[in-house]
């Protein structure tokens, strides 16, 4: 994996946010409803899930 591959994957991550923001929000709402997490933790879950999902999608698209 070269630095060019890393740059391409990171650039492709930003459009993938369109596809991963909804699952992140839904997971945050689910955790808030069933496990009574605080709003601060809910936001952290949404951000982490959204970024991790977008990164996973862009990695899959680049290397598949």
N, C-alpha and C positions, 0 to 999 in steps of 0.2 A: 504494500500500500504506500503510494508515494504522497508527497505533499499536495500534488495536483488532485488526487483522489479525495483527500480530506477536504480540500477547498470546495470541490464539486458537491460533496455530500452535505457540507454545511450550507452552501447556497441553496441546494434543493430542499433543505429542512424548512425554510420559511414558507414556501407554498404549501407544504404538507400540514401547516397549522390549520388550514381550512378544513381538513378532514379529521383532525384530532382534537379540536377544541370541544366539540359536542360530547364525545365520550368522556373527556376530562371533567366537564361540568356535571354530567350525569353521575359519574363516580363520586364527585364531591358531594352532590346532593344526597346520594345513597348513604354515604358514610355519616353525613350530618343527621339524617333521619333515623338511621338504625343504631348508630354508636355515639350519638350526641357529642360530636367533636365541635370544637370552637371554630368561629369564622376564620380566624388566623390560620388554623390548621387546614381548614377546607380550601382556602386559597392556595396554600402550599401544595396540597394534593392536586388541585386543578393545574397548576403551573408545571409541576413535575411530570404528571401523566401526559399533558399536552406536549411538552418538549420531548419526552422519551418516546412517545408514539410517533411524533414527526421525524425524529432521528431514525427510528427503526424503519419507518416507511421509506425514507430517502436512502438508507443503506440497502434495503431490499431492492429498490428500483435501480440503484446504481450497479449492484453486483449480481443481480439475477438475470 
